[in-house]
Amino acid sequence: MCYIIVINWMLTESMEQIDIVCLLITHLPAKLEIRRNKILQYKAFLIITSSKNGAKILDYSPQIKGVISGMPLEKVPSRYKNSLLINADEFYYKKKNDQIANTLLNLTPLVEKENLGIFYLGMKGTEIIYGGHKGILNILIESIPRYLLPRIGLANSKFVSYVAAVYCNPDRPATPIKDVSNFLEKISIDRLPLSWEEKSRLHTFGLHTIGQISSVSIGAMQAQFGKSGSLAWSLANGIDERPIISFKQNDSITKVFTFQFPVVTLLEIVFAIDELLDQVFSDPFLGGKYIRALYVRVDIPNENRWDKVVSLKIPVNRKALVLDALKDIFKATNFPGPLESISITVLDMVDEFSVQSNIFGDVHKRKRIREAIDRLKIRLQIDVPLYKVMDMEPCSRIPERRYSLIEFVP
């Protein structure tokens, strides 16, 4: 496997010029699902996300070929139509991804999470701490669980280091990429950081490799694909000036209560929630802060689950207020089976919250509207499309010209 090779790799002088390392964990969601359910390692399965635009592929098992992330479910080759479908547990994947990123952040101050399983690390200046680049690579590999089979890519740009990690060859030692243009020439355009729709259009135009994109003018790419086309052309020509943007470490509080036997009565459920909230509010990390949003997850037998993001009307620091809100939710919910466990994660915390009167009433109203919009963003996970109605030509004979919707900015 690639991680064994990196450990045994003999360094060359050119390695001293490498500043960017890509640590890649291919098919992270699929590996996490197999880790939770060992039977899946012998089955072909697709992990899907659902939205109003239909189901899309998030990840898939090693047995499946010819499928890429972001592909609509209906576009999957017919030979995989009977594959097992697994609803994506995105919160779980993100939590594990964040745990890996936090571990890497303890090794170097520059860590960027581009996507699930893709991490860019700025290693410049850490050679003294870890005894050279070989020591850096060894410590990176040792910090990742072995079942995830991490790969390492070495280059002076983010995209080239990512591609190098993807094509980490177990038959020869991993080496830094020197001749970027030759290295990228035959690589599929599916490796570019574009949406599935944009990749499909590139294939339609007969552009199947990165080398073919580099032979097209940047104007033609921009005309068809806009900003994404410009990015694709630059990456294809070895131009990648994107810096590593390190994430801000954001530790969350997660508490889990597992029942000895599956339960169905509200009394037992409320008892478990009460115990969990005791643990949450006694956690030193909360430190007197106010809770604004929670993530509640319930595990049900036969691989079922129920989850919900609970956005509180105002930030609170009293257990009784949170307990009342969760009680109402559980009372109104019909679960498909008995509950095996309940977990609560604090998603958003704020410093001490207070409301001060203002002689300008309109200012106070606008502040409350902004806070309501923030809560909606947390709950809906999208930018909230709020508009206000403005008079344009109230006396016009054409109804459409009388009023207009203007984006509301409080």
C-alpha positions in Angstrom: 0.0 0.0 0.0 1.1 3.6 -0.6 1.7 4.4 3.1 4.3 1.6 3.4 6.2 2.9 0.3 6.3 6.5 1.6 7.8 5.3 4.9 10.6 3.5 3.1 11.2 6.2 0.5 14.8 7.4 0.0 14.9 11.2 -0.1 16.3 13.0 -3.0 17.8 16.5 -3.0 14.8 17.8 -5.0 12.6 17.0 -2.0 14.0 20.0 -0.2 12.1 22.3 -2.6 8.7 20.7 -2.0 6.5 23.0 0.1 3.0 21.4 -0.3 1.9 17.9 0.7 -1.5 16.5 -0.2 -2.7 13.8 2.2 -5.5 11.9 0.4 -7.9 9.4 1.8 -9.7 8.0 -1.2 -13.4 7.0 -0.8 -13.5 8.2 2.9 -17.3 7.8 3.2 -17.2 4.3 1.8 -14.4 3.3 4.1 -16.3 4.7 7.1 -19.4 2.8 6.2 -17.4 -0.5 5.8 -15.8 0.2 9.2 -19.3 0.5 10.8 -20.7 -2.6 8.9 -18.1 -5.2 7.9 -20.6 -7.0 5.6 -20.4 -4.1 3.2 -16.8 -4.9 2.2 -18.2 -7.8 0.1 -21.0 -5.8 -1.5 -21.3 -3.2 -4.3 -23.0 -0.1 -2.8 -23.6 3.5 -3.6 -23.7 6.3 -1.0 -26.3 8.9 -2.1 -27.5 12.3 -1.1 -31.0 13.5 -1.7 -32.3 16.9 -2.5 -35.1 18.6 -4.4 -33.0 18.1 -7.6 -32.9 14.3 -7.1 -30.4 11.8 -5.7 -26.7 12.2 -6.4 -23.7 9.9 -5.8 -21.5 11.0 -2.9 -19.3 7.9 -2.9 -19.2 4.2 -3.8 -17.6 0.9 -3.0 -14.4 -0.4 -4.7 -16.4 -2.9 -6.7 -18.0 -0.1 -8.7 -16.3 1.4 -11.8 -17.3 4.2 -14.2 -19.0 6.3 -11.5 -17.8 9.6 -10.1 -19.0 11.7 -7.2 -21.7 14.2 -8.0 -23.2 12.0 -10.7 -27.0 11.8 -10.7 -28.3 8.4 -9.6 -30.2 7.9 -12.9 -26.9 8.3 -14.8 -25.3 5.3 -13.0 -24.4 2.5 -15.5 -27.2 -0.1 -15.8 -25.0 -2.9 -14.5 -25.0 -1.2 -11.0 -28.8 -0.4 -10.9 -29.3 -3.2 -8.3 -26.5 -2.1 -6.1 -27.2 -1.4 -2.4 -28.2 2.2 -1.8 -27.0 3.9 1.4 -28.3 7.3 2.5 -25.3 9.5 3.2 -24.6 10.1 6.9 -23.0 13.5 6.1 -22.7 14.7 9.7 -20.8 11.5 10.6 -18.5 11.8 7.6 -17.8 15.5 8.4 -17.1 14.7 12.0 -14.5 12.1 11.2 -13.0 14.4 8.5 -12.7 17.1 11.1 -11.1 14.8 13.6 -8.4 13.9 11.0 -7.9 17.6 10.2 -7.5 18.5 13.9 -4.9 15.7 14.2 -3.0 17.2 11.3 -3.3 20.7 12.7 -1.3 19.5 15.7 1.6 18.6 13.3 1.7 21.8 11.1 -0.1 25.1 11.4 -1.2 25.1 7.7 -3.9 22.5 7.0 -6.7 23.0 4.5 -9.8 20.8 4.2 -10.7 21.0 0.5 -13.2 18.1 0.6 -13.9 14.9 2.4 -10.6 13.0 2.6 -8.5 15.7 0.8 -6.1 17.7 3.0 -3.4 20.2 1.9 -0.5 20.8 4.3 2.1 23.5 4.2 5.2 21.9 5.5 7.8 24.7 5.0 9.8 25.3 8.1 8.7 22.1 9.9 11.8 20.1 8.8 13.8 21.1 11.9 11.0 19.9 14.2 10.6 16.4 12.6 14.1 15.8 11.4 13.8 16.5 7.7 11.1 15.7 5.1 11.4 12.0 5.7 10.4 12.5 9.3 7.5 14.7 8.3 6.1 12.1 5.9 6.5 9.3 8.5 4.7 11.3 11.2 1.9 12.2 8.8 1.2 8.5 7.9 1.4 7.4 11.5 -1.2 9.9 12.5 -3.9 8.4 10.3 -5.7 5.2 11.1 -4.3 2.3 9.0 -7.7 1.2 7.7 -8.1 4.5 5.9 -5.0 3.8 3.7 -3.8 7.4 3.3 -1.8 8.5 0.2 0.8 11.2 0.0 1.3 13.6 -3.0 4.3 15.9 -3.2 4.6 19.0 -5.4 4.9 22.8 -5.3 1.2 23.4 -6.1 -2.1 22.0 -4.6 -3.6 20.5 -7.7 -0.4 18.7 -8.8 0.1 17.3 -5.3 -3.5 16.0 -5.3 -3.1 14.3 -8.7 0.2 12.8 -7.5 -1.6 11.4 -4.4 -4.4 9.9 -6.6 -1.9 8.1 -8.8 0.4 7.0 -6.0 1.9 3.8 -7.5 2.5 0.8 -5.2 5.1 -0.5 -7.7 7.7 2.2 -7.3 8.7 4.7 -4.6 6.8 8.0 -4.5 8.8 10.9 -5.9 8.1 14.6 -6.1 6.7 15.8 -9.4 9.3 17.7 -11.5 7.9 17.9 -15.1 4.4 19.1 -14.4 3.2 19.3 -18.0 4.2 15.8 -19.0 2.8 14.4 -15.7 -0.6 16.0 -16.3 -0.9 15.5 -20.0 -2.7 12.1 -20.0 -4.6 12.6 -16.7 -8.4 12.5 -17.0 -10.3 15.7 -16.7 -12.4 13.9 -14.0 -9.6 14.9 -11.6 -10.3 18.6 -12.0 -12.1 20.4 -9.1 -15.3 20.9 -11.2 -18.9 19.8 -10.8 -20.2 16.7 -12.5 -22.2 18.7 -15.0 -19.1 20.7 -16.0 -17.0 17.5 -16.5 -19.8 16.0 -18.6 -19.8 19.1 -20.9 -16.0 18.9 -21.3 -16.3 15.2 -22.4 -19.1 16.3 -24.8 -16.6 18.8 -26.4 -14.1 15.9 -26.8 -11.9 17.2 -24.0 -11.1 14.0 -22.1 -7.6 14.7 -20.8 -5.9 17.6 -19.1 -3.4 17.8 -22.0 -6.3 18.4 -24.4 -7.6 21.3 -22.2 -4.1 22.9 -22.2 -4.1 23.0 -26.0 -7.3 25.1 -26.0 -7.2 28.8 -25.6 -8.2 30.3 -22.2 -10.7 32.5 -24.0 -12.6 29.5 -25.4 -12.7 27.9 -22.0 -14.0 31.1 -20.3 -16.6 31.6 -23.0 -18.1 28.1 -22.3 -17.5 27.6 -18.6 -16.8 31.1 -17.1 -14.7 31.1 -14.0 -14.6 27.3 -13.8 -13.2 27.2 -17.3 -10.5 29.7 -16.4 -9.5 27.6 -13.4 -9.5 24.4 -15.4 -7.2 26.0 -18.1 -4.8 27.3 -15.5 -4.5 24.0 -13.7 -4.1 22.1 -17.0 -1.1 24.4 -17.8 0.5 23.9 -14.4 -0.6 27.4 -13.1 -1.9 27.0 -9.6 -1.4 30.0 -7.3 -4.1 29.1 -4.8 -2.7 29.4 -1.3 -3.3 26.9 1.5 -6.1 28.4 3.6 -5.9 26.9 7.0 -9.2 26.2 8.7 -10.0 27.4 12.2 -10.1 24.6 14.7 -13.6 24.4 16.1 -14.0 21.8 18.8 -17.6 20.7 19.3 -19.3 19.0 22.2 -20.8 15.6 21.5 -22.5 13.4 24.1 -24.0 10.0 23.5 -26.5 7.9 25.5 -26.9 4.3 24.6 -29.8 2.3 26.0 -29.3 -1.2 27.4 -32.4 -2.2 25.4 -34.2 -0.3 22.6 -36.9 2.0 24.1 -40.1 3.5 22.8 -41.6 5.4 25.7 -41.3 9.2 26.0 -40.4 8.9 29.7 -37.3 6.9 29.0 -36.3 9.1 26.0 -36.7 12.3 28.1 -34.6 10.7 30.9 -31.8 10.1 28.4 -32.0 13.6 27.0 -31.9 15.0 30.6 -28.7 13.0 31.2 -27.1 14.2 28.0 -27.9 17.8 28.7 -26.3 17.4 32.2 -23.1 16.2 30.5 -23.3 19.0 27.9 -23.7 21.9 30.4 -21.0 20.4 32.7 -18.5 20.2 29.9 -15.6 22.6 30.6 -15.4 23.5 26.9 -18.8 25.2 27.1 -17.3 27.5 29.7 -20.3 29.7 30.4 -21.1 30.2 26.7 -24.6 30.2 25.3 -25.9 27.5 23.0 -27.5 28.6 19.8 -27.9 25.3 17.7 -27.8 21.6 18.4 -27.6 18.5 16.3 -29.7 15.6 17.6 -29.3 12.1 16.3 -31.2 8.9 17.1 -30.1 5.5 16.1 -32.8 2.9 15.3 -32.3 -0.8 14.6 -31.7 -2.1 11.1 -29.3 0.7 10.2 -32.0 3.4 10.4 -31.4 6.8 11.9 -33.2 10.1 12.5 -31.5 13.4 12.9 -32.4 17.0 13.2 -30.6 20.4 13.5 -32.3 22.3 16.3 -31.9 26.1 16.1 -32.9 27.8 19.3 -34.9 31.1 19.1 -32.4 32.9 21.3 -29.1 31.6 22.7 -29.5 29.9 26.1 -27.3 28.7 28.9 -30.0 26.9 31.0 -30.6 23.2 30.7 -34.3 23.5 31.4 -34.9 25.7 28.3 -33.1 23.3 26.0 -34.9 20.3 27.5 -38.3 21.9 26.9 -37.4 22.5 23.3 -36.2 18.9 22.7 -39.2 17.5 24.6 -41.6 19.2 22.1 -39.7 17.9 19.2 -39.7 14.3 20.4 -43.3 14.4 21.3 -44.2 15.5 17.8 -42.0 12.9 16.0 -43.1 9.4 15.0 -40.0 7.2 14.9 -40.0 4.1 12.6 -38.8 1.9 15.5 -37.4 1.7 19.0 -34.5 3.9 19.9 -31.1 2.4 20.5 -29.1 5.5 21.3 -29.4 9.3 21.3 -26.5 11.8 20.7 -26.5 15.5 21.1 -23.8 17.8 19.5 -23.5 21.5 20.1 -23.1 23.1 16.7 -23.0 26.7 17.6 -21.9 28.5 20.8 -21.8 32.2 21.5 -20.3 34.3 24.3 -22.5 35.8 27.0 -25.8 36.9 25.4 -27.7 39.9 26.5 -30.4 42.3 25.1 -29.9 46.0 25.7 -32.7 48.5 25.0 -32.2 51.0 22.3 -33.8 54.4 21.9 -33.9 53.7 18.2 -36.6 51.0 17.9 -35.9 50.4 14.2 -32.3 49.5 14.9 -33.3 46.9 17.5 -35.8 45.4 15.1 -33.2 45.1 12.4 -30.8 43.4 14.8 -33.5 40.8 15.7 -34.2 40.2 12.0 -30.4 39.6 11.4 -30.4 37.1 14.2 -33.4 35.3 12.8 -31.7 35.1 9.4 -28.6 33.6 11.0 -30.8 31.0 12.7 -32.5 30.2 9.4 -29.1 29.8 7.7 -28.0 27.2 10.4 -31.3 25.4 10.1 -31.6 25.3 6.3 -27.9 25.2 5.5 -28.4 27.7 2.6 -28.4 31.4 2.1 -31.9 32.6 3.1 -33.7 34.2 0.1 -35.5 37.1 1.8 -37.0 39.9 -0.2 -39.1 43.0 0.5 -41.8 44.5 -1.7 -41.1 47.9 -3.1 -43.6 50.2 -4.9 -42.4 50.9 -8.4 -45.4 52.1 -10.5 -48.5 51.5 -8.3 -50.8 53.1 -10.9 -49.5 51.1 -13.9 -52.0 49.1 -15.9 -49.5 46.2 -16.0 -49.6 44.4 -12.6 -46.0 43.2 -13.0 -44.8 46.8 -13.1 -46.5 48.0 -9.9 -44.3 46.3 -7.4 -40.8 44.7 -7.3 -39.0 42.3 -5.1 -35.8 43.7 -3.7 -33.3 41.5 -1.8 -33.7 42.3 1.9 -30.4 43.4 3.7 -31.1 44.2 7.4 
